[in-house]
Every structure is written in structure tokens, then in C-alpha cells.
């Protein structure tokens, strides 16, 4: 049994790696490029595949008589199947297991690796003909066909049984060898290109292998049908074309989502530039809060969507200050009560501005509105308490507090790190979320140790 998948896009441990960004990365990397560092490994894997496939075809018992018509049919249907690509943040996979499993029972198993490589290469030809891929692109089919070596070897050594006669343990071993061969070759490439460990490789490809596993029983049922009527494999083509249509539709939606997210980020960056041009300190302060807030989010183990909202919320938490008169923002001394009430409106002004943008920014507006709420319920503008305050706002609030204490303003000098750390701890449970404070302190200490080691 076997299924081909193109190499999965790796989940890099980036601080801002959201699902949308990973999907965008997968879309960009669908036509896989080979780096100079990776090229010798890819060439080696390609030569190795050719050598192993030829040796299997020459030395292993075929068990089944070769029908050239059936072989051509398999190549054509494989090409159609390989054109359908399901893209997720983990990478992309194709439903060719629906063809390779029947092929292992229709053709002599030792010949299936060669037939698979030909089918995948044919499926890549439209990109070559239209100029969207290099003429050498079909050569990638050789490396992508390693997955079928294991199943072909297992079934050949088992005597090329029919699907109904094959023992369950043989089928299980064939499926396991497919995953093993694919994982091994993918890991070799990732090890050279990005230093990925086997554990990282498995985690990155888990969704892809889940799809492979889900298609395997369907492919086996098709194998049972086509061994009785071989030409019926062509009846799979309409289903594959429907799958291709829906996968393309999903791709278009993902591309639109990617463009929309880029627009949101662009909007956030423009608003951030507006804040910075209006008040240099506020802009610089916001940039510092962003990086620290993202590190705290990661320290707390928050999911990617929440980290994304923290990113935007930290970037725009002071955007409402553009509506505050500059003479108040830049006043060198303490504010009087009336001025303080005006400054406090920057939270609701920020929300109002982001509500006008709409979409995702409405959610970010809620974070901006609540970033001066206090854990004990004495904050503003709504007097929220404890977990009523969005976690994103709690993180921004703690990082905002640290940044304010450790930077110099016109009316006061920055605190020492030790004094600011003590203030943080004393604010835990009253002004700030204690869990967020603990995470923030761990990040601060770790960053300080890292700087000390780097010095």
C-alpha cells in the first residue's frame, strides 16, 4: 500500500507562526525549491531510488504477469490523482493512494515504483509546458516515489497475493513500510536543509500521514474491485476530477484568506506608523511591548490564534493616543485630574478606530479597550475583574507596565531592572494577572541570561 505526498511545509518554531502564516508558507512552497545545501541529498536520493527500483524489477519475483495496457492506465490515472493537492499549514498531500494501492495488486509489485515515478512525473508536466515550473521539475517525482518502495518489497516477498488473499499482517506491514520509507527520506532532506529531528518530522507531517491513513482503506476496496475488472480503474477519474475541483476551490479560499490577513497586518503596520509619527516615544514603546508580549504568549503556551491577537493588540494598544492632544501626551509633569480623564479615553478611542476598520480588527479593538483593566477590578474603562479581562489584554497590560517602568520619559527616569521586577511582583494579584507576571519574569530573566552569555 502506498501514497505519495509532496514534502510537508515545516512548522518552524517562529514566535509569530500562526495557522494563516503557515498556510501562506505552504502555498508559496507547494512547488518545492531545492537549496544548494539540499541539492546533493536530493540527487543522492534520486540515484538511490533508481538503483533500488531497477534492482527490484530485475531480481525480485514478479508474481503477476505484466500487462502493458494496465501499466499505461495506471500511469495515466496516477497523473490525474497527483494533480489534486490538499494544502494545510502542515504541507500538502495528494490522494494517489487511491491508485497506488490498486497498482500493487494489478501490476507486478517490483515494477510499481517505476510506474509510480512515471505517473507523478506526467502529473507535473502541465506546469512545465505552461512555464510555471522548470523543465527539470518532473525529476522530483523520482524522490517523491520512495514511499512505494517498502510496500512493493513487502508484497513481492509475500508472493504477490491478491487483495482478498493477503494476510492482514502483510497488509499492515506494507502500510507501515510506506510510512517508514517516506518518513526516512523526508527526514534526511529536512535534517540537511533545516536540522529537523525525527520527532519534529513526525509532528510536522502528522496531518499528512493522517490523510494517507484515511485513504488507505478506500484504496484497498478499489484494489478488490479492479483485480476483477482492471479497466474499471478508469472509473476513478471522475471522482479524482471532483476532488481536484474542490481542492482548487479550497486553495482559492486560502489564497483569499492569505491576502485578507496581509491586508489586516498592513493596516496594523500603517496604524503603528501613525502612532510613531504622532509620538516617537509611544511608537518605540509599542514595538518593545510587541516582542515581549509575544514571548510571554509563547511562555504561557497559548495557541497560534491567541498569539496572533496578542501580536496585533500589543502593536496597536496605544493607537487611541493619536486622538489625545499632544500637549497632554508630552506634558513634562504630572497630569491633573481632567487631563488624566482625557488620557484614559485612549482605550475607547482605540477601539472606535479599529471598529471602523472592521473584520479581525474589531476583535483587536476589544483587546485595546481592556488593556488598562486591572486584575482586582479597579481598572478602566469597564471595571473588568480577573479572567473577565481577555488574556491578550492581560499580557499586553503586564508587558506595557514593564516597558513603562524601564524606559525614560520626560517627567521621570527609568527604574532599575531590580526595582521594576519588584514592582511587577507587588502588582501581581492586584493590577496584573499573577500567572502572566510569572511568565513575564521568566522571559525577562531568560533574556538577561542570554544577553550575558552573548556578551
C-alpha positions in Angstrom: 0.0 0.0 0.0 1.3 3.5 -0.6 0.6 7.1 -1.0 2.8 9.9 -2.3 2.9 13.2 -0.7 5.0 16.2 -1.6 7.4 17.3 1.2 5.4 18.9 4.0 6.0 22.5 4.9 7.7 22.5 8.2 6.3 24.1 11.3 9.2 26.3 12.2 9.4 27.5 15.8 8.7 31.1 14.9 7.3 33.4 17.5 4.7 34.7 15.1 3.8 31.5 13.4 0.0 31.5 13.1 -2.1 29.0 11.2 -2.7 31.6 8.5 1.0 32.3 8.1 1.9 28.7 7.9 -0.8 28.1 5.3 0.6 31.0 3.3 4.0 29.5 3.6 2.7 26.1 2.4 1.0 27.8 -0.6 4.3 29.5 -1.5 6.3 26.4 -1.1 3.9 24.0 -2.9 6.3 23.9 -5.9 9.2 22.8 -3.8 12.5 24.5 -4.4 15.8 22.8 -3.6 18.5 24.8 -1.9 22.2 24.4 -2.8 22.7 22.7 0.6 19.9 20.2 -0.1 20.7 19.5 -3.7 23.3 16.8 -3.2 21.0 14.9 -0.9 18.1 15.1 -3.4 20.4 13.9 -6.2 21.6 11.1 -3.9 18.1 10.1 -3.0 17.1 10.2 -6.7 20.0 8.0 -7.8 19.3 5.7 -4.8 15.7 5.3 -5.8 16.6 4.5 -9.4 19.1 1.9 -8.3 16.7 0.2 -5.9 13.8 0.3 -8.3 15.8 -1.3 -11.1 17.2 -3.9 -8.7 13.7 -4.8 -7.5 12.5 -5.1 -11.1 15.4 -7.3 -12.1 15.9 -9.5 -9.1 12.5 -9.8 -7.2 9.9 -12.3 -8.4 7.1 -10.5 -10.3 4.4 -12.9 -9.3 1.9 -11.2 -11.7 2.1 -11.1 -15.5 2.7 -7.6 -16.8 0.0 -6.1 -18.9 1.3 -3.0 -20.8 -2.2 -1.7 -21.2 -2.8 -1.9 -17.4 0.6 -0.2 -16.8 -0.3 2.7 -19.1 -3.7 3.0 -17.5 -2.1 3.2 -14.0 0.4 5.9 -15.1 -2.5 8.0 -16.6 -4.7 7.7 -13.6 -1.8 8.4 -11.2 -1.1 11.6 -13.2 -4.7 12.7 -12.7 -4.6 11.9 -9.0 -1.3 13.7 -8.4 -2.9 16.9 -9.7 -5.2 17.1 -6.7 -3.4 18.7 -3.7 -4.8 19.2 -0.3 -3.0 22.1 1.3 -2.9 22.8 5.1 -0.5 24.5 7.4 1.5 21.2 7.6 2.1 21.0 3.9 0.2 19.3 1.1 -0.7 15.8 0.2 -2.3 14.0 -2.8 -4.9 11.2 -2.9 -2.8 8.9 -5.1 -3.1 6.1 -2.5 -6.4 5.5 -4.3 -4.3 4.5 -7.3 -1.1 3.1 -5.9 -2.8 0.5 -3.7 -4.7 -1.0 -6.7 -1.5 -0.8 -8.7 0.3 -3.0 -6.2 -2.2 -5.7 -7.0 -2.8 -5.1 -10.7 0.9 -5.0 -11.7 4.0 -7.0 -10.6 4.9 -5.3 -7.3 8.6 -4.8 -8.2 7.5 -2.6 -11.2 5.2 -0.4 -9.2 7.9 2.1 -8.0 9.0 2.8 -11.6 5.3 3.1 -12.7 4.6 5.5 -9.8 7.6 7.7 -10.7 6.4 7.9 -14.3 2.8 8.8 -13.2 4.0 11.5 -10.8 6.3 12.9 -13.5 3.5 13.0 -16.0 1.3 14.8 -13.5 3.9 17.6 -13.2 4.1 18.2 -17.0 1.3 20.8 -17.3 3.4 23.2 -15.1 6.4 22.6 -17.3 4.5 23.1 -20.5 2.9 26.3 -19.3 6.3 27.6 -18.0 5.2 27.6 -14.3 7.9 25.1 -13.4 11.4 24.3 -14.7 11.9 21.5 -17.2 13.7 19.5 -14.6 10.7 19.7 -12.2 9.4 16.2 -13.1 12.7 14.8 -11.8 11.3 15.5 -8.3 8.9 12.6 -9.0 11.8 10.2 -8.5 12.5 11.4 -5.0 8.8 11.6 -4.1 8.3 8.0 -5.1 10.4 6.5 -2.3 7.3 5.8 -0.3 6.2 2.9 -2.5 9.5 1.0 -2.3 8.5 -0.5 1.1 5.0 -1.8 0.1 6.3 -3.1 -3.2 9.1 -5.0 -1.4 6.7 -6.4 1.2 4.1 -7.6 -1.3 6.7 -9.1 -3.6 8.4 -11.1 -0.9 4.9 -12.2 0.3 4.3 -13.8 -3.2 2.2 -11.0 -4.7 -1.1 -12.1 -3.1 -4.4 -10.8 -4.3 -6.1 -8.2 -2.0 -8.5 -10.8 -0.7 -5.8 -13.4 0.0 -3.2 -11.2 1.6 -2.9 -11.8 5.3 -3.7 -8.8 7.5 -0.2 -8.7 8.9 1.2 -8.4 5.4 -1.1 -5.5 4.6 -0.2 -3.8 7.9 3.5 -4.3 7.3 3.1 -2.9 3.8 1.4 0.2 5.1 3.9 0.7 7.9 6.8 0.3 5.4 5.2 3.1 3.3 5.2 5.5 6.2 8.7 4.4 7.2 10.3 4.9 3.8 8.5 8.2 3.3 9.5 9.5 6.8 13.1 8.4 6.4 13.7 10.1 3.1 11.8 13.3 4.2 13.8 13.4 7.4 17.1 13.1 5.6 16.2 16.1 3.5 14.9 18.1 6.4 18.0 17.2 8.5 20.3 18.6 5.9 18.1 21.6 5.0 16.9 22.6 8.4 18.4 20.3 11.1 15.0 18.7 11.9 14.9 15.8 14.3 12.8 12.7 13.7 10.3 13.9 16.4 9.9 17.3 14.6 9.5 15.5 11.3 6.7 13.3 12.7 5.0 16.2 14.3 5.2 18.3 11.2 3.8 15.5 9.0 1.1 14.2 11.3 -1.8 15.7 9.4 -0.4 14.4 6.1 0.0 10.9 7.4 -3.5 11.0 8.8 -4.8 11.7 5.4 -2.7 8.9 4.0 -4.1 6.5 6.6 -7.7 7.6 5.9 -7.4 7.0 2.2 -5.7 3.6 2.6 -8.9 1.5 3.3 -10.7 3.2 0.3 -7.7 2.3 -1.9 -7.8 -1.3 -0.7 -11.5 -1.6 -1.6 -10.7 -0.2 -5.0 -8.0 -2.8 -5.3 -10.5 -5.6 -4.7 -12.8 -4.2 -7.4 -10.1 -3.6 -10.1 -8.5 -7.0 -9.7 -11.7 -8.4 -11.0 -12.2 -5.8 -13.7 -8.9 -4.0 -14.3 -10.2 -1.3 -16.7 -12.6 -0.1 -14.0 -9.7 1.8 -12.6 -10.6 4.5 -15.2 -13.9 4.9 -13.4 -11.9 6.6 -10.6 -11.1 9.5 -12.8 -14.4 11.4 -12.4 -14.0 11.1 -8.6 -10.5 12.4 -8.8 -11.6 15.3 -11.0 -14.3 16.3 -8.5 -11.7 16.1 -5.7 -9.5 18.3 -7.8 -12.2 20.9 -8.3 -12.9 21.1 -4.5 -9.2 21.2 -3.6 -8.7 24.1 -6.1 -11.7 25.8 -4.6 -10.2 25.4 -1.1 -6.9 26.7 -2.4 -8.6 29.8 -3.8 -10.3 30.5 -0.5 -7.0 30.0 1.3 -5.3 32.5 -1.1 -8.0 35.0 -0.4 -7.6 34.5 3.3 -3.9 35.0 2.9 -4.5 38.2 1.1 -7.0 39.4 3.7 -4.6 38.6 6.5 -1.9 40.5 4.7 -4.3 43.4 4.4 -5.0 43.3 8.2 -1.3 43.2 9.0 -0.7 46.0 6.6 -3.5 48.0 8.3 -1.9 47.4 11.7 1.5 48.4 10.4 0.1 51.7 9.0 -1.7 52.5 12.2 1.5 51.7 14.1 3.4 54.1 11.8 0.7 56.7 12.5 1.2 56.3 16.2 5.0 56.6 15.9 4.9 59.7 13.7 2.5 61.3 16.1 4.6 60.5 19.2 8.0 58.8 18.8 8.1 57.5 22.3 4.7 55.8 22.0 5.8 54.2 18.8 9.1 52.9 20.2 7.3 51.8 23.4 4.7 49.8 21.4 7.4 48.0 19.4 9.0 46.9 22.6 5.7 45.7 24.1 5.0 43.6 20.9 8.1 41.5 21.1 7.9 41.0 24.9 4.2 40.2 24.7 4.8 37.5 22.0 7.5 35.9 24.1 5.2 35.8 27.1 2.4 34.3 25.0 4.8 31.6 23.9 5.9 31.1 27.5 2.3 30.6 28.5 1.8 28.0 25.8 -1.0 29.9 24.1 -2.4 28.7 20.7 -1.4 30.4 17.5 -4.7 32.3 17.1 -4.3 33.9 20.5 -0.7 34.7 19.9 -1.8 36.4 16.7 -4.3 38.6 18.5 -1.6 39.4 21.1 0.7 40.5 18.3 -1.9 42.9 16.9 -3.1 44.0 20.3 0.4 44.9 21.5 1.2 46.7 18.3 -2.0 48.8 18.5 -2.6 49.1 22.2 -1.8 52.8 22.2 -3.3 53.7 18.8 -6.1 55.7 20.5 -3.4 58.2 21.8 -3.4 59.8 18.3 -6.8 61.3 19.4 -5.3 62.8 22.6 -3.9 66.3 22.4 -0.1 66.3 22.1 0.3 68.9 24.9 -1.2 66.3 27.3 0.7 63.3 25.9 4.0 65.2 26.1 3.4 67.1 29.3 6.6 67.1 31.3 4.9 66.9 34.7 2.1 65.0 36.4 -1.3 65.2 34.8 -4.2 67.0 36.5 -7.5 65.0 37.0 -9.1 66.5 33.9 -6.1 65.7 31.7 -6.0 62.2 33.2 -9.6 61.5 32.3 -8.8 62.6 28.7 -5.8 60.2 28.5 -7.9 57.4 29.8 -10.1 57.7 26.7 -7.3 56.3 24.5 -8.6 52.8 25.2 -12.1 53.5 23.9 -10.8 55.8 21.1 -8.5 52.9 20.0 -11.4 50.5 20.0 -13.5 53.0 18.0 -10.8 53.4 15.4 -10.3 49.6 15.0 -14.1 49.1 14.8 -14.1 51.3 11.8 -11.6 49.1 10.1 -13.9 46.1 10.8 -13.3 42.4 10.5 -10.5 41.0 12.6 -9.7 44.5 13.9 -13.0 44.5 15.8 -11.6 41.7 18.0 -8.3 43.6 18.4 -10.4 46.6 19.4 -11.7 44.7 22.4 -8.1 43.9 23.5 -7.1 47.5 23.1 -10.2 48.6 25.1 -9.3 46.3 28.0 -5.6 46.7 28.3 -5.9 49.1 31.3 -8.3 46.9 33.2 -6.9 45.6 36.5 -6.9 42.1 37.9 -8.8 43.4 41.1 -11.5 45.1 39.1 -10.4 48.7 39.7 -9.2 49.4 36.2 -10.8 51.3 33.3 -13.0 51.7 31.2 -15.3 48.9 32.3 -14.0 47.7 35.7 -13.5 44.1 34.5 -12.0 41.7 37.0 -9.8 38.6 36.8 -10.5 36.3 33.9 -13.2 38.6 32.7 -10.3 40.5 31.1 -9.2 39.0 27.8 -6.0 37.1 28.2 -4.5 39.1 25.4 -5.2 42.3 27.3 -3.7 40.9 30.5 -0.5 40.0 28.6 -0.3 43.5 26.9 -1.0 45.1 30.3 1.9 43.4 32.1 4.3 44.0 29.2 3.1 47.6 28.9 3.7 48.1 32.6 7.3 46.6 32.4 8.1 48.8 29.4 6.8 51.9 31.0 8.8 51.3 34.2 12.1 50.6 32.4 12.0 53.4 29.8 12.8 57.1 30.5 10.0 59.7 29.9 10.2 63.5 30.0 8.8 63.5 33.6 10.8 60.6 35.1 13.8 58.4 34.6 13.6 54.6 34.0 13.7 52.3 37.0 16.4 49.8 37.5 15.7 46.3 36.4 15.7 45.1 40.0 13.2 47.8 41.2 11.0 47.2 38.2 11.0 43.5 38.9 10.0 44.1 42.5 7.1 46.4 41.3 5.9 43.6 38.9 5.8 41.1 41.7 3.9 43.5 44.0 1.4 44.2 41.3 0.6 40.5 40.8 -2.9 39.8 42.1 -3.9 43.4 42.2 -3.1 45.2 39.0 -1.8 42.3 37.0 -2.6 38.6 36.4 -0.2 36.6 38.6 0.3 33.9 36.0 1.2 36.4 33.4 3.6 38.1 35.8 5.3 34.8 36.5 5.7 34.1 32.8 6.9 37.7 32.1 9.6 37.4 34.8 10.8 34.1 33.4 11.1 35.7 30.0 12.9 38.7 31.4 15.4 36.6 33.4 16.0 34.3 30.4 16.6 37.2 28.1 19.0 38.8 30.5 20.9 35.5 30.9 21.0 35.1 27.1 22.5 38.6 26.7 25.0 37.9 29.4 26.2 34.7 27.7 26.3 36.5 24.3 28.4 39.4 25.7 
